Amino acid sequence: QVQVVESGGGLVRPGGSLRLSCAASGSVSSIITMGWYRQPPGKQRELVAEISTVTGSNFADFVSGRLTIDRDYNKNTVTLQVHSLKPEDTAVYYCYVQTGPPFQGDYWGQGTQVTVSS
């Protein structure tokens, strides 16, 4: 089992930046991927960015040029920074952890609300 804890989020002005942090604990030796998804109001959950030891880094087009994602393999943390925020970036942001054998599974944080509004 892996426990996933997020921090950060809140109200941000348009044009501002957000910084979200995520820490994994438990069976961390089998972690393959750590990243972030988001779910805008009334929409499905979608990938923001992730870093995988198998497939490398992957990010959505809507954050292209506005994104920094860092993964600390020793601390089992992943940090997301998004700049030049827009109202359409308003969403619940979820940290995602994928593990491989022998503890294969997908784990999610509780979600943190990010609201971009003036």
N, C-alpha and C positions, 0 to 999 in steps of 0.2 A: 504493500500500500504506500501511496505517496500523498502527503498533505501539501496543499498549495495555499499560500497566503499572499494576498495582494495588499498594496498600500498606494496611496495617491488618489488623484481624481478630485472632483469638485466643480466649482463654477469658474469658468475661464472666459475672458473677453475675446471677441473675434480678433484674430491676429496674434493672439498670445500663444503660449506653449503649455504642454502638459508633460508630466513626468510620472510614469507609473513603474512601480517596482513589484517584483514577485519573487518569493522564496519557496523552494521545495524542500521537504524533509521526509524522512522515512527511508524507503527503498530507493535511494537516489543513485546507486551505482548502475542501475539499468536505464537511466534516463537517456533518451535518444533526442527528443525535440523539446524545446521550450519556446513559448511564443505568446502572442496576444491575438485574441479575436474580439469583435465587438458586435453588439446588437442594437441598431438604431430603433427608435420607437416604431412599432408596427411592421418591422422588417425581420428577416432571418439573420441569424448569427453569421458573421463573415470574417474571413482571415484579415488581420492587419499586417502582421509580420511574425516570422518564426525563424529559429536557427536550429538546424538539424545536423547531427553528426553524420547522417547518411546522405542527405540530399543538399546540405548547405543552407544558405539563407534564401528566404522567399518572402516577398512582401506584395501588398496590393497596389494596384495602379493609383488608387486615390490618395495614397500617402507618398508617392514617388517624389523625391526631392525635398520632402518635409520630415524625414524620418531618421531617427538614430535608434538602433537596437543593439544592446550589449548583453552578452551572456558570460557569466563568471562560472567556469566549470568547477572551480575549487569550492566556491560558496553555494553552488546550485541556485543561482539567482539569474533573473533576466530583467533588464530595465528597458523601458520604451520611452522615447521622447518624440513628440510630434510637435512641429512648429507651424506657424501661420495657420492657426486653427480657424475653422469655418463653422457656422451654425450646423451644417450637415455632419460635422464630426460628433455631434451630440449622440451619445449612446452609452449603454452599459458595456464596459470593457472587462473581458475575462482573460485571466492567465490560463494557459494551456500547457500541460506536460504530457508527453507521450513516453512510455517506457517499453523496453524490449524484454526479451527473455532474461531471467526466468519469471519476472513479475510484469508481464506484458499487460498494458492497459492505457487508457486515456483518463486524465484527471483534470479537473477544472477548479479554479478558484471560485469564490462566492460572487464575484463581480463587483465592479466599482463604477459608480455613475460619474460620467463626465458631461457637463452641460456647457455649451459654448453659446453665450448670450451677452448682449450689452445691457 
